[in-house]
Amino acid sequence: MATLYGLGLGPGDPELLTLKALNVLKRVPVIAYPAPDTGESFARRIAAPHLPGGQIEIAIRTPMIPGRYPANDVYDRYGAEIAEHLEGGRDVAVLCQGDPFFYGSFMYVFQRFADKCAVEVVPGVSSLGACAAAAGRPLASRNQVLTILPATLPEDDLAARLKGSDSVAIVKVGRHLEKVRRVLDSLSLTNRARYIERATLAEERVLPLDRVSEGEAPYFSMILVSGPDGRIL
Amino acid sequence: MATLYGLGLGPGDPELLTLKALNVLKRVPVIAYPAPDTGESFARRIAAPHLPGGQIEIAIRTPMIPGRYPANDVYDRYGAEIAEHLEGGRDVAVLCQGDPFFYGSFMYVFQRFADKCAVEVVPGVSSLGACAAAAGRPLASRNQVLTILPATLPEDDLAARLKGSDSVAIVKVGRHLEKVRRVLDSLSLTNRARYIERATLAEERVLPLDRVSEGEAPYFSMILVSGPDGRIL
């Protein structure tokens, strides 16, 4: 069996690829990447300027249904396709936006191969560091606790967890923007919240939360909440 | 005024530098880096294979006293030295192991220049993603909460925060190893804890926590605690 790579490509800017990811990318005969039902794969877009050409490509097309996670059979099917290449001695790199193990869909592939063949995970720059850099806000320092909260959580759960935190990153904001805004407002934390959209891309936007217009946020958005020093509440 | 860079160099393996960090590193006339009172700077060691030579170097030597944070006057002094170069039109890159804004000492420099000149923070691969990759353990997925706990916290605080978490990364383990071990034992979480030391370096070690010998851990160590699915408790 050949080697399966989980290749962290960073948050979006193709210059934020690591040298290691670049080397793997140029060497492997097969690349696979998550992609929506129709349209472009964000992971492939990050890798595009670096692809040598002539590689076999597997677009892992999963229906993006808000609030639903991809069905097992989708990953079983693509897993079988990947396995064929590995058994044939061809290394496969799964392209991952950000870091493969930070809320990445690579884990569905990883689960299927971890005990079966050599798997190498190449860590990447995560959206966390990228958003903090874009906002000019340290994530955490000294003995501060940093909490990563998916915006998908219920309102009362979000509120309870914000209360005990020093510094918070709310990920997967997307269609949960108004819910998150309500929670932060109710805790008087809006003035400490910074909204970051498409960090490191040309379209990057950084705004105080109260200047973000109503509605939905794009999938690639994050809200950082931090106090001037110590606990946020 | 020239530009000040906070340059994330990744967790240790010089191949985990980003292309962007590499480009800045080769271009700037001045580099600065944290260093112990005597001996080698870890950040400079990561950058070493990539340095073009002939740059002005500022070793920010801060006494490493366990439990003490560097005194303001140390950073005031080095800040003045950095300011001189910036005022003279020379870009300065501060080398940061991992990511500059993830528990990095760069924030002490950042605070002094954020309002005075152009500051660009280049995010890097953090120890978080590196340790997860080394351990073969996803950090978080779906709607899981990820909590980053500094091992410097008091025992009861660590215990309380572990109880409410889905997935936990305990950073800055070092001389707090036995305290952390006691807390995890008392919560019957030892079997879910993985210990990672010097991730991505040749000396990397990954062990179940109960196989780590007693005493101190090195400064660059982390403990990941994750459940098979969902909450750890």
Interface residues (C-beta under 8 A of the other chain):
Chain A: G6 G8 G10 P11 D13 P14 E15 L16 L17 T18 L19 K20 L22 N23 Y69 D99 P100 F101 F102 Y103 G104 M107 F110 A114 V119 V121 V122 P123 G124 V125 S126 L128 G129 A130 A132 A133 G136 R137 P138 L139 A140 S141 R142 N143 Q144 V145 L146 T147 I148 L149 P150 T152 L153 R161 G164 T200
Chain B: G6 G8 G10 P11 D13 P14 E15 L16 L17 T18 L19 K20 L22 N23 Y69 D99 P100 F101 F102 Y103 G104 M107 F110 A114 V119 V121 V122 P123 G124 V125 S126 L128 G129 A130 A132 A133 G136 R137 P138 L139 A140 S141 R142 N143 Q144 V145 L146 T147 I148 L149 P150 T152 L153 R161 G164 T200
